[in-house]
Structures are given as structure tokens and as C-alpha cells.
């Protein structure tokens, strides 16, 4: 049994929003990056390049989920 399309669409929007947030964090200033490097752990202590990489991956996954909710096969296997 497949999940309802609205649930897939909602999950896709959430993943897309989180990816946009990660991309926004990757564009922080150098001063903010220096403050973040002083933190011991957590999401903000990561380097900006890693936020950019994972943000792009999350955006791509969110777009794929939204397209799948509309019935578009993004893999091309069908």
C-alpha cells in the first residue's frame, strides 16, 4: 500500500525547507563562522562547505519527493 500523495508532498516540502535552511546557514559571514567553530558540537559547528553540500542534497531530495507526489517518475525505471 502506497502512502497518500499529500503525505509525500508534505514530506517533500519539509525536506526542501530544511535544505534551504542549510543553504542559508552556508552563506553566513566569516565572523559567524568563527563563532560557530568555537562551539563543541551541533549543527552550527560544521564548516560552511559542508552545509552547502548537504543543503544541495536535501533540496534535490525534496524536489524528487514533490515530483513523485505528482506521479512523475524521477528515476526513469518505469
C-alpha positions in Angstrom: 0.0 0.0 0.0 1.5 3.3 -1.1 1.4 6.4 1.2 -1.1 9.1 0.2 0.3 11.7 -2.2 -0.4 14.6 0.1 1.8 13.0 2.7 4.7 12.5 0.2 4.2 16.2 -0.9 4.3 17.4 2.7 7.5 15.4 3.5 9.0 16.8 0.3 8.2 20.4 1.4 9.7 19.8 4.8 12.9 18.3 3.3 13.1 21.2 0.8 12.7 23.8 3.5 15.4 22.2 5.6 17.7 22.1 2.6 17.0 25.8 2.0 17.9 26.4 5.7 21.1 24.6 5.4 22.0 26.6 2.3 21.2 29.8 4.2 23.5 28.7 7.0 26.2 28.1 4.5 26.1 31.7 3.4 26.8 33.1 6.9 29.6 35.6 7.4 33.2 34.8 8.3 32.6 36.3 11.8 29.7 34.0 12.3 31.7 31.1 11.1 34.5 31.9 13.6 31.9 32.0 16.4 30.5 28.7 15.2 33.9 27.0 15.2 34.2 27.7 18.9 31.2 25.5 19.7 31.9 22.0 20.7 29.2 20.2 18.7 25.9 20.6 17.0 24.7 21.6 13.6 26.3 25.1 13.6 29.8 24.0 14.3 30.1 22.4 10.9 32.0 24.2 8.1 30.1 26.3 5.6 31.1 24.0 2.7 29.5 21.0 4.4 26.3 23.0 4.9 26.3 23.9 1.2 26.8 20.2 0.2 24.1 18.8 2.5 21.8 21.7 1.7 22.0 20.9 -2.0 21.4 17.2 -1.4 18.4 18.0 0.7 17.0 20.3 -1.9 17.4 17.7 -4.6 15.7 15.0 -2.4 12.9 17.4 -1.6 12.3 18.1 -5.3 12.3 14.4 -6.1 9.7 13.7 -3.4 7.5 16.5 -4.6 7.8 15.2 -8.2 7.0 11.7 -7.0 3.9 13.0 -5.2 2.6 14.4 -8.5 3.2 11.0 -10.2 6.4 11.8 -12.1 8.9 9.0 -12.2 12.2 10.7 -11.5 14.3 7.6 -11.7 13.2 6.6 -15.2 12.9 3.0 -14.2 9.2 2.5 -15.2 
